[in-house]
Amino acid sequence: MVCELSGVGFEAALNRETKAHMDRVQFLSLAFNAPSAFADHRRIIAALRLGGPHLAAGSTCGHLGKI
């Protein structure tokens, strides 16, 4: 939904294609990185609430870069 509302619906399709791999990586990384991931998600949500797409994009890229 975030992709669609942000005007990059094609990204949702790309995400679906790699979801199984990402789910596995996320599951493994949460064993030692849950607090950091939660903080990242809070930053992304705060940026979305502020209506700052560039801030949200930067927060999302930073989060995904950790994976």
Secondary structure, 3 states (H helix, E strand, C coil): CHHHHCCCHHHHHHHHHHHHHHHHHHHHHHHHHHHHHHHHHHHHHHHHHHCCHHHHHHHHHHHHHCC
